[in-house]
Amino acid sequence: MELFAHAKAVRLKSRHDKFLYADEDELHVTQDRNGSSPNARWAVEHAAPGCVRLRSRYGRYLAASSEPFLLGMTGRKVLQAAAPAPGAGARPDASVEWEPVRDGFQARLKTRQGGNYLRANGGLPPWRNSVTHDVPHRTATQDWVLWDVEIVQVLTPGPAEHAASAPAAVLAPESPPAPKLRPPPTPHEAHHRPTKSYAAATPPPEYAPPPPPPKRAEHAAPPPPARPDPRLSKLESSNSFSAPLHKVEGRAIHYLIADDKGNVDDDVERHSFTFNGSNLEELTHKLQEETGLDDLIICTRSPINGKLTPLLLQLPPNNAAMHIVLVRESSKVAKTFPWPYGS
């Protein structure tokens, strides 16, 4: 909950490097890579103890509906719902209230009804870019319910909080007491009052000019040069490298999924994504997330005869783009591959 304690507006970034996005139809919720869009910005409202409501740019709230995302699947739709009805007798809608559960530097958003978690789905359509609420069971998708919380606007304290935190007012010093007035003298006292002496005032002392500065020796050594402030040198050094460094982008991965016999339809549009890993194991894990398939074999296809060959060595150097074909381990063509896949 402390991740949202001082947040007025946030962005939620999923495991797939995409942001929770309020669709323009003011109903659906998806994932999108455009984090600068106002549709990826959610206003935070504190609801029940330990819970928050997230309001989209359209004034509608992130809601966990009871409608199944797909028939026969456990995931249920996450939608934009209307604002809770005002009024003292109105009951709060638990479907728009989420309990943040911190997990390291990330958070899980738990629904108040059902105990499900907000989940960013990956894989092939219709799962790709969809958002549901579910209890994850597979180890490979456990981190799909983890979200990076990016605060885009900080909550400012109200006037009452300012008054409570402000220092006590400094009291003005008391004014000095008024001088007591002496009553006027009586005529008798005025007649016998001693006369004031008008002795000559002592004249002020004559002005004496300041002594001249001492003469500098003709052959005196010049003063040593001033040493530069080490703090300034450090500041200049840091400013000379203040420009942001160029971020190295990952390699482009283009892939097709072969059928049971290893045939590939070249007329089908290839799927593509950017891969920032460095080895075959990371690429396999990323492809499992993109496709939703666990038993994948990454293959290359010969440009001469179209024969598929499993990729067992390192990835091409210099982040070169890769065109690959994915084969299921249970397919017939996988049995024709050499060990460790086939005979």
C-alpha positions, 0 to 999 in steps of 0.5 A, spaced: 500 500 500 505 504 501 507 504 493 500 508 492 500 512 499 503 519 496 501 517 489 495 522 485 496 518 478 500 512 476 502 508 470 502 500 471 507 497 467 506 489 466 511 484 465 511 484 457 513 492 458 506 494 456 502 499 460 495 498 463 491 502 457 484 505 458 480 503 451 477 509 447 470 505 447 470 507 455 469 500 456 475 495 455 482 495 458 488 492 454 495 493 454 499 498 450 506 500 449 505 507 449 506 510 456 506 517 454 498 516 452 493 519 457 490 513 456 495 509 460 494 514 466 490 512 472 488 517 478 488 514 485 483 514 490 483 511 497 477 507 498 476 502 504 482 501 508 488 498 504 484 499 498 485 504 492 480 505 486 483 507 479 480 512 475 481 512 467 481 519 463 474 518 462 472 518 469 470 510 469 474 506 474 478 499 473 473 494 475 473 486 476 467 483 472 464 477 473 464 475 466 468 470 463 474 472 458 473 466 454 468 460 455 471 454 459 477 459 462 478 461 469 480 468 467 474 474 467 474 480 464 477 487 467 473 493 464 472 500 465 465 501 470 461 507 472 463 511 478 460 509 484 453 512 486 454 518 491 450 518 497 450 516 504 446 510 503 449 508 497 453 501 498 461 501 496 462 497 489 467 492 491 469 490 484 472 497 483 476 496 489 483 493 489 488 491 494 495 493 493 500 487 495 507 489 495 512 484 492 519 487 492 519 493 488 513 491 484 505 490 486 500 485 485 493 488 485 488 483 488 480 484 488 476 485 494 471 480 491 474 473 489 481 474 491 483 474 484 489 478 481 490 483 476 493 479 470 497 482 464 496 476 459 501 474 453 501 469 447 497 469 441 490 472 440 485 473 443 490 473 449 495 478 447 494 485 450 488 482 454 487 484 461 483 479 466 483 477 473 485 470 475 489 466 480 495 464 476 497 457 477 502 456 472 509 457 474 511 460 467 506 465 468 506 467 475 510 474 474 504 476 469 500 479 475 506 483 477 506 490 476 511 496 476 508 502 479 510 509 476 508 515 480 506 520 475 503 525 480 505 526 487 499 527 492 500 534 495 498 535 502 491 539 504 491 545 508 489 542 514 496 537 513 499 544 512 497 547 518 499 541 522 506 541 520 507 548 520 511 551 526 508 555 531 507 562 530 512 567 533 509 571 538 510 579 538 514 581 543 511 585 548 511 593 548 515 597 553 511 600 558 509 607 557 513 612 561 510 615 567 508 622 567 510 627 572 505 632 574 507 639 572 511 643 578 507 647 582 509 655 582 513 655 588 517 649 585 518 653 579 520 659 582 526 655 586 528 650 581 535 651 580 537 654 573 541 650 568 548 651 567 550 653 560 557 651 560 561 651 553 560 644 550 567 640 549 569 641 541 569 635 537 576 632 536 579 634 530 579 629 524 585 624 523 586 621 516 587 614 516 595 612 515 597 610 508 598 602 507 605 600 507 609 600 501 610 593 498 617 591 497 620 591 490 623 584 489 617 581 493 615 574 491 608 574 487 602 571 491 601 564 489 596 562 484 589 561 487 587 553 487 581 551 484 575 549 488 575 541 488 568 542 488 567 546 482 572 541 478 568 535 480 561 539 478 565 541 471 566 533 470 559 531 472 556 536 467 561 534 461 557 527 462 550 529 463 548 528 456 544 521 456 547 515 453 545 512 447 541 505 449 542 499 445 536 496 442 535 489 442 534 484 436 528 483 432 525 476 432 520 474 426 517 467 427 512 463 424 509 456 427 509 450 423 504 445 423 504 437 425 508 435 419 513 442 419 510 445 414 509 453 414 505 457 410 509 463 408 503 467 406 501 468 413 504 474 416 510 473 421 509 475 428 515 479 431 517 482 437 524 486 440 528 481 444 533 484 449 536 477 452 543 474 450 542 467 450 538 461 447 534 460 454 532 467 455 529 467 447 525 460 449 522 463 455 520 469 451 517 465 446 513 461 451 510 468 453 509 470 447 505 464 444 503 461 450 506 454 448 511 451 453 513 445 449 517 449 443 523 448 439 526 453 435 528 452 428 532 455 422 529 454 415 534 452 410 533 457 404 535 452 399 530 446 401 526 449 406 529 443 411 528 445 419 534 445 423 533 445 431 537 451 434 542 449 439 548 453 439 549 461 441 545 466 438 547 470 432 552 476 434 551 483 434 544 483 435 542 481 428 535 480 426 533 472 426 527 469 422 525 462 426 520 457 425 517 454 432 515 447 432 512 443 438 516 437 441 510 433 440 509 434 433 511 429 428 517 433 425 520 433 431 521 426 431 525 426 425 530 431 429 537 428 432 538 427 439 536 430 444 529 431 440 528 425 436 531 419 435 
